[in-house]
Amino acid sequence: MASSLSSSASMAIVTLTIFLAFLLGSSSAQLSTSYYSKSCPKVFTTVKSVVKSAILKENRMGASLLRLHFHDCFVNGCDGSVLLDDTSNFTGEKTAAPNLNSLRGFTVVDKIKSAVEKECRGVVSCADILAIAARDSVVILGGGSWNVKVGRKDARTASPAAANSSIPQPTFSLNALISSFQAQGLSAKDMVALSGGHTIGLARCITFRNRIYNESNIDNSFAKTRQQNCPRRTGTGDKKLAPLDVQTPTAFDNDYYKNLINQKGLLHSDQQLFNGGSTDSQVRRYSNNPSSFSADFGAAMINMGDIKPLTGSNGEIRRKCRKIN
């Protein structure tokens, strides 16, 4: 009887130990807004200073930094993989179709990393830098703020194949957009809110040519204006740029949604959000209520930042964002 009790007690202790280890493992794998409070207390002010300088030099950089975070998170999670350069024996994501000749801001990220390394060497990941810089870009351009969770590690790998298949395309239908975001654990509501990031930034002619010449759900004068800088013939003027938000292209506001209601969405995928489908009501709400958009955008950015982060012993803290240690 005593032996049986002893055995039961031992089993209970083992079970409790495993349970506690699981809890500790889970908590250590969670991102937190205070992750760097002791190890790098000036990280947020350091990042913001460099971002502000870059945006003052070129307004478009805010949109570029926001987009880097987005394209990072949609490819195997927010792990800094989008920043890795190609080498003779390594292919990164920069040459994937959605990124090639499109993503920019890498030099600014280098400057941020350098400044952060001076504050606290080998502590802050490049993945976290992207998350913080995205928030700062929005705020500096007039948008609302949110509390950025940090504690991510950097990937030692990249996936050009996943970049080609996972990042939403400007040609996507509404159903394809919803599916693409759902594959990342994001809701249709998150998708519409995050699309509001197109209230800043520019797009290349090649991404909207078909819309301005061949689609009917587009304001005629808007289409004609865009055609002046984007020739019909493929291969001509492909890289010419136009603002995603024709109203206030360098201000983070809710005019993007007003444009959609007026059929002035630049990309096919933009106008799909307001085209007689399930997301029309949300677009109307954001067009009438900027505070609702701001709150939902911040919440959606937090959700996106939670996509499959590397934490604990997974990944590394890169010394240089462009290459693995």
C-alpha positions as CSV (number, residue, x, y, z in Angstrom):
1,M,0.0,0.0,0.0
2,A,2.8,2.4,1.0
3,S,4.7,1.5,-2.2
4,S,1.5,2.3,-4.3
5,L,1.2,5.7,-2.5
6,S,4.8,6.5,-3.1
7,S,4.5,5.5,-6.8
8,S,1.4,7.7,-7.1
9,A,3.1,10.6,-5.5
10,S,6.1,10.3,-7.7
11,M,3.9,10.2,-10.8
12,A,2.1,13.3,-9.6
13,I,5.4,15.2,-9.1
14,V,6.5,14.2,-12.6
15,T,3.2,15.3,-14.1
16,L,3.4,18.6,-12.2
17,T,7.0,19.2,-13.3
18,I,6.0,18.5,-16.9
19,F,3.0,20.8,-16.6
20,L,5.1,23.6,-15.1
21,A,7.8,23.2,-17.8
22,F,5.1,23.5,-20.4
23,L,3.8,26.6,-18.8
24,L,7.3,28.1,-18.6
25,G,8.0,27.1,-22.2
26,S,4.7,28.7,-23.3
27,S,5.2,31.9,-21.5
28,S,8.8,32.3,-22.8
29,A,7.5,31.8,-26.3
30,Q,5.1,34.7,-25.9
31,L,5.8,38.1,-27.4
32,S,5.6,41.0,-25.0
33,T,5.5,44.8,-25.1
34,S,8.0,44.9,-22.3
35,Y,10.5,42.3,-23.6
36,Y,13.3,44.8,-23.9
37,S,12.5,46.9,-20.9
38,K,15.7,45.8,-19.1
39,S,17.9,44.5,-21.9
40,C,17.4,47.4,-24.2
41,P,15.2,50.1,-22.7
42,K,16.0,52.7,-25.4
43,V,15.1,50.5,-28.3
44,F,11.8,52.2,-29.2
45,T,13.1,55.7,-29.1
46,T,16.2,54.7,-31.0
47,V,14.2,53.1,-33.8
48,K,11.7,56.0,-34.0
49,S,14.6,58.6,-34.3
50,V,16.0,56.9,-37.4
51,V,12.6,56.3,-39.0
52,K,11.6,59.9,-38.4
53,S,14.8,61.1,-40.1
54,A,14.2,58.8,-43.1
55,I,10.6,59.9,-43.6
56,L,11.6,63.6,-43.3
57,K,14.1,62.9,-46.1
58,E,11.5,61.0,-48.2
59,N,7.8,60.7,-47.2
60,R,7.4,57.5,-49.2
61,M,9.8,55.7,-46.9
62,G,7.0,55.3,-44.3
63,A,5.0,53.2,-46.7
64,S,8.1,51.2,-47.7
65,L,8.9,50.3,-44.1
66,L,5.3,49.3,-43.4
67,R,5.3,47.1,-46.5
68,L,8.5,45.4,-45.5
69,H,6.9,44.2,-42.2
70,F,3.8,43.0,-44.1
71,H,5.8,41.1,-46.7
72,D,8.0,39.6,-43.9
73,C,5.1,38.4,-41.8
74,F,3.2,36.8,-44.8
75,V,6.2,34.5,-45.5
76,N,6.6,31.9,-42.8
77,G,5.9,34.4,-40.1
78,C,7.4,37.7,-38.8
79,D,11.0,36.5,-38.8
80,G,13.1,39.0,-40.7
81,S,13.6,36.6,-43.6
82,V,12.6,39.3,-46.1
83,L,15.8,41.2,-45.3
84,L,18.3,38.5,-46.2
85,D,20.4,39.1,-49.3
86,D,21.1,36.4,-51.9
87,T,24.5,34.8,-51.8
88,S,26.3,32.3,-54.0
89,N,24.7,29.4,-52.0
90,F,21.6,31.1,-50.6
91,T,18.5,32.5,-52.3
92,G,16.5,34.9,-50.2
93,E,13.0,36.4,-50.8
94,K,14.0,39.8,-52.4
95,T,13.9,38.4,-55.9
96,A,10.5,36.7,-55.5
97,A,7.9,38.2,-57.9
98,P,6.0,40.3,-55.3
99,N,9.2,41.8,-54.0
100,L,11.5,42.2,-57.0
101,N,11.9,45.9,-58.0
102,S,9.2,46.7,-55.5
103,L,10.4,46.3,-51.9
104,R,12.6,49.1,-50.6
105,G,13.9,50.6,-47.4
106,F,16.6,48.1,-46.7
107,T,19.2,50.7,-46.2
108,V,17.1,52.5,-43.6
109,V,16.7,49.1,-41.8
110,D,20.5,48.8,-41.8
111,K,20.7,52.3,-40.2
112,I,18.2,51.4,-37.6
113,K,20.0,48.1,-36.8
114,S,23.3,50.0,-36.5
115,A,21.8,52.6,-34.1
116,V,20.2,49.9,-32.0
117,E,23.4,47.8,-31.9
118,K,25.2,50.9,-30.4
119,E,22.6,50.9,-27.6
120,C,22.5,47.2,-26.9
121,R,24.7,44.9,-28.8
122,G,23.2,41.5,-30.0
123,V,19.9,42.0,-28.2
124,V,17.3,43.3,-30.6
125,S,16.2,41.2,-33.6
126,C,15.8,42.5,-37.2
127,A,12.2,41.1,-37.1
128,D,11.4,43.3,-34.1
129,I,13.0,46.3,-35.8
130,L,10.6,45.8,-38.8
131,A,7.6,45.6,-36.4
132,I,8.6,48.8,-34.5
133,A,9.5,50.7,-37.6
134,A,6.1,49.9,-39.2
135,R,4.3,51.3,-36.2
136,D,6.5,54.4,-36.1
137,S,6.0,55.0,-39.8
138,V,2.2,55.1,-39.4
139,V,2.4,57.4,-36.4
140,I,4.8,59.8,-38.0
141,L,2.6,60.1,-41.1
142,G,-0.5,61.0,-38.9
143,G,-2.0,57.6,-38.1
144,G,-2.9,56.1,-34.7
145,S,-0.5,54.1,-32.5
146,W,-0.5,50.7,-31.0
147,N,1.6,48.8,-28.5
148,V,4.1,46.7,-30.5
149,K,4.8,43.3,-29.0
150,V,8.5,42.2,-29.3
151,G,10.7,39.2,-28.5
152,R,11.0,37.7,-32.0
153,K,14.1,36.0,-33.2
154,D,15.5,36.2,-36.7
155,A,15.2,33.3,-39.2
156,R,18.3,31.6,-40.6
157,T,16.4,30.6,-43.7
158,A,14.2,32.3,-46.3
159,S,11.6,31.0,-48.8
160,P,11.3,32.6,-52.2
161,A,8.7,30.0,-53.1
162,A,6.5,31.0,-50.1
163,A,7.0,34.6,-51.0
164,N,5.6,33.9,-54.5
165,S,2.6,31.9,-53.1
166,S,1.7,33.6,-49.8
167,I,1.8,37.3,-50.5
168,P,-1.6,38.7,-51.7
169,Q,-1.4,39.9,-55.3
170,P,-2.9,43.1,-56.8
171,T,-4.9,41.0,-59.2
172,F,-6.7,39.0,-56.5
173,S,-10.5,38.8,-56.2
174,L,-12.2,39.5,-52.9
175,N,-12.5,35.7,-52.1
176,A,-8.8,35.2,-52.9
177,L,-7.9,38.1,-50.6
178,I,-10.0,36.7,-47.8
179,S,-8.5,33.2,-48.3
180,S,-4.9,34.6,-48.4
181,F,-5.4,36.4,-45.1
182,Q,-7.2,33.5,-43.5
183,A,-4.2,31.2,-44.4
184,Q,-2.2,33.5,-42.1
185,G,-4.8,33.3,-39.3
186,L,-6.2,36.7,-40.1
187,S,-9.9,37.5,-40.5
188,A,-11.7,39.3,-43.3
189,K,-12.0,42.2,-40.9
190,D,-8.3,42.3,-40.4
191,M,-7.8,42.1,-44.2
192,V,-10.0,45.2,-44.8
193,A,-8.3,47.1,-42.0
194,L,-4.8,46.2,-43.1
195,S,-5.6,47.1,-46.7
196,G,-5.9,50.7,-45.3
197,G,-2.2,50.7,-45.3
198,H,-2.6,51.7,-49.0
199,T,-3.6,55.2,-47.8
200,I,0.2,55.9,-48.2
201,G,2.7,54.8,-50.8
202,L,3.0,54.4,-54.5
203,A,2.3,51.6,-57.0
204,R,4.0,50.7,-60.3
205,C,2.1,51.0,-63.6
206,I,2.5,47.3,-64.2
207,T,0.4,46.5,-61.2
208,F,-2.6,48.7,-62.2
209,R,-2.4,48.9,-66.0
210,N,-5.1,46.3,-66.6
211,R,-7.5,48.0,-64.2
212,I,-7.3,51.5,-65.7
213,Y,-7.7,50.3,-69.3
214,N,-10.0,47.3,-69.0
215,E,-12.2,47.5,-65.9
216,S,-15.6,49.1,-65.7
217,N,-15.9,49.6,-61.9
218,I,-13.6,52.6,-62.1
219,D,-14.2,56.4,-62.1
220,N,-13.7,57.5,-65.7
221,S,-11.8,60.7,-65.0
222,F,-9.6,58.9,-62.5
223,A,-8.8,56.2,-65.1
224,K,-7.9,58.8,-67.7
225,T,-5.6,60.6,-65.3
226,R,-3.7,57.4,-64.5
227,Q,-3.5,56.5,-68.2
228,Q,-1.5,59.7,-68.8
229,N,1.4,58.2,-66.9
230,C,0.9,54.5,-67.6
231,P,0.9,53.6,-71.3
232,R,-1.4,50.8,-72.5
233,R,1.4,48.7,-74.1
234,T,3.1,46.2,-71.8
235,G,6.7,46.8,-71.2
236,T,6.3,50.6,-71.7
237,G,6.5,52.6,-68.5
238,D,6.0,49.5,-66.3
239,K,7.9,51.2,-63.4
240,K,6.1,54.6,-63.6
241,L,4.5,55.3,-60.2
242,A,1.1,56.5,-59.0
243,P,-0.2,57.2,-55.5
244,L,-2.4,54.4,-54.0
245,D,-4.4,57.1,-52.3
246,V,-5.0,60.0,-54.8
247,Q,-6.4,62.3,-52.1
248,T,-3.7,62.3,-49.5
249,P,-0.9,60.1,-50.6
250,T,1.5,61.0,-47.8
251,A,-0.9,61.1,-44.9
252,F,-2.1,58.1,-43.0
253,D,-5.8,58.7,-42.9
254,N,-9.1,57.0,-44.0
255,D,-9.3,58.6,-47.5
256,Y,-8.3,55.2,-49.0
257,Y,-11.8,54.0,-48.1
258,K,-13.5,57.1,-49.4
259,N,-11.7,56.5,-52.7
260,L,-13.0,53.0,-52.9
261,I,-16.6,54.2,-52.5
262,N,-15.9,56.7,-55.4
263,Q,-14.5,53.8,-57.5
264,K,-11.0,55.3,-57.3
265,G,-9.2,52.3,-56.0
266,L,-5.9,52.1,-57.9
267,L,-5.4,48.3,-57.7
268,H,-7.9,45.7,-58.8
269,S,-7.5,44.2,-55.3
270,D,-8.2,47.5,-53.7
271,Q,-11.5,48.1,-55.5
272,Q,-12.6,44.5,-54.7
273,L,-13.1,45.6,-51.1
274,F,-16.0,47.8,-52.3
275,N,-17.7,46.1,-55.2
276,G,-21.0,44.8,-54.0
277,G,-19.5,42.1,-51.8
278,S,-19.3,41.1,-48.1
279,T,-16.8,43.8,-47.2
280,D,-18.7,46.9,-48.5
281,S,-20.2,47.7,-45.1
282,Q,-16.8,47.7,-43.4
283,V,-15.4,50.0,-46.1
284,R,-18.4,52.4,-45.5
285,R,-17.8,52.4,-41.8
286,Y,-14.1,53.2,-42.1
287,S,-14.9,56.0,-44.7
288,N,-17.2,57.6,-42.2
289,N,-15.4,56.9,-39.0
290,P,-11.6,57.5,-39.0
291,S,-11.3,56.5,-35.3
292,S,-12.9,53.1,-36.0
293,F,-10.4,52.5,-38.8
294,S,-7.4,53.6,-36.6
295,A,-8.4,51.3,-33.8
296,D,-9.0,48.3,-36.1
297,F,-5.8,48.9,-38.0
298,G,-3.8,48.9,-34.8
299,A,-5.5,45.7,-33.6
300,A,-5.0,44.0,-37.0
301,M,-1.3,45.0,-37.0
302,I,-0.9,43.3,-33.6
303,N,-2.6,40.2,-35.0
304,M,-0.3,40.2,-38.0
305,G,2.8,40.7,-35.8
306,D,1.7,37.5,-34.0
307,I,2.1,35.3,-37.1
308,K,4.5,32.4,-36.3
309,P,7.2,34.4,-34.6
310,L,10.5,32.6,-33.7
311,T,11.1,32.8,-30.0
312,G,13.2,31.2,-27.2
313,S,15.9,29.1,-28.7
314,N,14.5,29.2,-32.2
315,G,16.3,31.6,-34.6
316,E,19.0,34.1,-33.8
317,I,19.7,37.8,-33.2
318,R,21.4,38.7,-36.5
319,R,24.3,41.1,-36.2
320,K,23.6,42.4,-39.7
321,C,20.0,42.2,-41.0
322,R,21.1,41.2,-44.5
323,K,22.8,38.0,-43.6
324,I,22.7,35.2,-41.1
325,N,25.4,35.1,-38.4
